[in-house]
């Protein structure tokens, strides 16, 4: 199963990671804990995705991810 490893330093229990496709549709969402997290890549087509990390509802980080299988 393809997956990404993500290291997170979490400051609250309300920290969440969301992954969106290029149209803005949410395709993955996980609650983050301190330490190494795994994000499942199954059923994600090649393309551009946007990763967003929120803490207590506030966006704290955004990244662009390109899948090129």
Number of C-alpha atoms within 10 A of each C-alpha: 6 10 11 10 10 11 13 15 11 14 12 12 12 14 22 20 19 16 22 18 18 12 9 10 11 14 14 15 16 15 13 24 17 13 10 11 16 13 15 15 14 9 9 14 12 10 12 14 22 19 17 17 21 17 17 12 10 11 13 11 11 14 10 13 14 10 11 8 7
